[in-house]
Amino acid sequence: VLSFLLREADPRARRLREAFVFKLVPCLNPDGVADGHYRADTRGLNLNRVYLDSSLEAHPSVHGVAEVIKQLHGRGELHLYVDLHAHANKRGCFLFGNALPSAQQVENVLYAKLVALNSRWVDFNGCDFSARNMSRKDRRDGKSKEGSGRVGVFTMTGLTHVYTLECSYNK
């Protein structure tokens, strides 16, 4: 994403930079990743389940991001949120979106379709916009997706375009 946005010679990247301000957040759990965790910090806490109830003391990285999201949304400056994740089980790349009221859902799914049409790596048929995928409990820790970045940001803001982009790291 970053290398694309910074391409000086690409007219698409240039136009995007002219039209939008991008806020890119690096990995929120580098300590956990260094210990071999995917989503957890060094204490084993799944940081992608605490967006709605994060605290500065227990989850400082997520808490900071949530506060910035609230500020941007409050100023009318947040229009799209995409949480980037690696995926071990499903092949290829796909989007998870939220289940929204019908008029919003058309716009929600249309964005994913446009992404798939413009990227050879994104499989639209692998995308999921179900209510079940907004509340399903994780098999590993029993925590609900309601506290994930995608669902949490939607709950905080009501934005239509809130997604998780998952890409397989397996061949």
Secondary structure, 3 states (H helix, E strand, C coil): CHHHHCCCCCHHHHHHHHHCCCCCCCCCCHHHHHCCCCCECCCCCEHHHCCCCCCCCCCHHHHHHHHHHHHHHHCCCCCCEEEEEEECCCCCEEEECCCCCHHHHHHHHHHHHHHHHCCCCECHHHCECCCHHHHCECCCCCCEHHHCHHHHHHHHHCCCCEEEEEEECCC
